[in-house]
Amino acid sequence: MTTTRPGPTAADRRRWARYLAEERAEAQVYRDLARRRDGEERDILLALADAEGRHEQHWLDLLGSEPQRLPAPSLNARTLGWMARRFGSIFVLALAQNAEQRSPYDSEPYATAQMAADEKVHREVVRGLAARGRRRLSGTFRAAVFGANDGLVSNLALVMGIGATGVSAQFVLFSGIAGLLAGALSMGAGEYVSVRSQREMLDATEPSDYADAAFPDLDLDANELALVYRTRGMPEDEAEARARRVIQAAHAVEDAHPITGPVAVSGDHDVVGSALGAAVSSFLFFASGAIIPVLPWIFGLSGTAAVVVALVLVGIALLATGAMVGLLSGAPPLKRGLRQLAIGYGAAAVTYGLGLLFGVSAG
């Protein structure tokens, strides 16, 4: 005995119209992003838009015709659309990745299994595109976010602790500026030493042409040039053949300068960057965050008013930096923002409590 599905209800049709609006909005997001890309990424985004178009057609077929009044897309879809038209950045792809993860088609009886599978695959496709962008942003941008966050938390904790002891507003201001400079200088110096050491290590490991002039004097049948290639990861047989070709070329043309190995690191220096540039960037990133907790005292506030304003300003900044970290890592931005807020306020609460304790003891 077979059972037949009852006819669609008014609620079903409203839900289909909502799905139709969402699919159209998502397809438009991908088209807007594609306009800001070229090559393979553009083709992938247009293919995603076409797939959303197939899903759109499914709901349109079920509805029978275009609804007279289509519901507005969700706030998330409208936000994505607005960002895609104006920015077309990694953040849009990160948010789109999370949106694809929330697809309702697994539990939707009128959605096909293929549509549910499509949405899962779409999430992985968008995740892959977002990962490319994250790699492009992984250097300076990530350093900026984390550097600013370090400045926010450390200097907020400092001024809260100092302020709780009951000292004058001028002393709190001086302590905040001193903490800003000390932390920023420490970050800059540490980054300079780190990058400089890494560049020196690369200099020591990069292949050189030190022995090239001696190639014509090497024995063609028994030479150590093959050992050089083997140390760079080449298999023994291939290293022997490569060494023989190089020596033969050197005998034929004594001023030949062959490439000295298959494992080159010539691009690593560009990846590492300038030690001075890294130091200056770290100084500025830390200082940009550390100045925010001090702003109330700079503008003449004191006491409870200064503390409340500092907490509000830093709280907004912590939510922003936490959300950015979440977007870069593919995690929910609000959750990461709230986590960052809790960490920052937790550190400030500890130092504020210590400041109250020392203030009472001193009194």
Secondary structure, DSSP 4 states (H G I P E B T S, - for coil): ----PPPPPHHHHHHHHHHHHHHHHHHHHHHHHHTT--HHHHHHHHHHHHHHHHHHHHHHHHHSS--SSPPPPPHHHHHHHHHHHHT--HHHHHHHHHHHHT--TTS-TTS-HHHHHHHHHHHHHHHHHHHHHHHHHTTHHHHHHHHHHHHHHHHHHHHHHHHHTT--HHHHHHHHHHHHHHHHHHHHHHHHHHHHHHHHHHHHHS--STTGGGGGGS-SSS-SHHHHHHHTT--HHHHHHHHHHHHHHHHH-TT------S---TTHHHHH--HHHHHHHHHHHHHHHHTGGGHHHHTT--HHHHHHHHHHHHHHHHHHHHHHHHHHHTS-HHHHHHHHHHHHHHHHHHHHHHHHHHHHHH-
